[in-house]
Every structure is written in structure tokens, then in C-alpha cells.
Amino acid sequence: MTSTTADLLEGLETFFDEGRIGFDLREGVLWNPAKTRLCLLSNDFLTGVYNAVKDEAGPAWPVIFKTCGRIWGERIMRRLEREAQVVGNLQIRELPVSMFLRFFREYFVYHGWGLMMIDVSRARETGIVTAALEDSIFAEVIRDEDEFSDPMIAGILAGMLSYMSGQDLDAVQTECISRGAEASRFVVTGAARLRGISEKIKSGMTHEQVVETV
């Protein structure tokens, strides 16, 4: 292991060190090592948000969740660039791809969203990135007869990767834990390439077919 790699690993460990999470029980405040305030949301709370949005918006709830996720994803990356430099002396945009993907995975786990694995092996040749999320928090709280459970995560992926790449990317969910899959799976690529794909997925297009089609 080179010293540079060792320094990067140390920076990651510092950034996600649970022992450095601060709290004030009297004030009810929790913050991460970068002194950013954290908010803990229970399954019951997330279920309530889903039910409220669905009651108000009906079948449009996935669009609302995905739009919010995209905005959130872009804001997350802007904040993470600052926090990573302050806490771990990490320049996210300069990280090797393998280290950035590790950072991405650790971030999802750190916030309790699930275990996110991103595959960029096709990116250079085809412009396609795929992702799989195990133990998705949204798959636990959202059980919809007509829609997948993770439009918020799809939006977050699109927002974070668009920000990092400087490209207009979109993400579509192709499989869902709530429908019996081992993991919720996603395809990320140029937004124009994914137009109309969601309807085809509803009609039975598989993850592999989406990858081959877009």
C-alpha cells in the first residue's frame, strides 16, 4: 500500500468515524465530524411521509420523490466536497475511481440507506453505470402495488453523479427488493437515453434488457 493510498484510507476512516459523532442530549442535537447537524428519521416517520405524499399526489408520488431526491443528491455532493476536505483532507473530485466508489458506499451505509454498490465497468465504453442497493430503507417502508419503492434513491443517484460528472444524467430503477429481488437495481446514463424506459420496465423489461437497450 502506498503512502498516498494510506492517507486516503485514513481520511475515509476519519470522515465516517462513528466515535466522532457529537451530541447534546439537553438540546437534542446530533452532528457529524464536520459539525453538520444530523437528523434521525424512523421507519414510522418515513412511512408517514410516503402516505401523506401519496394521499395528496396520488400516482404522481414517485415523480415527487425522485425530483426531491435529485435536488437532495446535488446538495449532498456540494456539502460533501466541503466536509470531506475539512474532516479527512479529501478532495473528492481527485479521488481514484475505486476510492470514490468506496466513499459513495460508506456514505449510504453511514446514513442507514442501505449498502450501495456501483459498477462503472461499462461507463467508458457505453456511458452506462449500474448500481445495486441492498437493505434499502425505502423498500422496508414503501409497499406500493404499482410502483417500485426507491424513486428517492434513483433521484439521489442522478443528482450526485450528475454533479460529479458535470453531465445531465438520469437514473431508472429496474428491480426492487419489495418485489422479491435480492437488491434494488438502477441504471444511470444520459437523461435523453432513458426517456420512455420506465414504462417499458413496467411492461416487463428486465434489468439486463435495459442495459442493452439504452
Helices and strands as residue ranges (DSSP letters): H 3-15, G 18-20, E 22-24, E 29-31, E 37-38, H 43-57, G 58-60, H 61-88, G 92-94, H 97-110, E 115-119, H 123-126, E 129-134, H 137-141, H 151-165, E 169-175, G 177-179, E 184-190, G 191-194, H 197-202, H 207-213
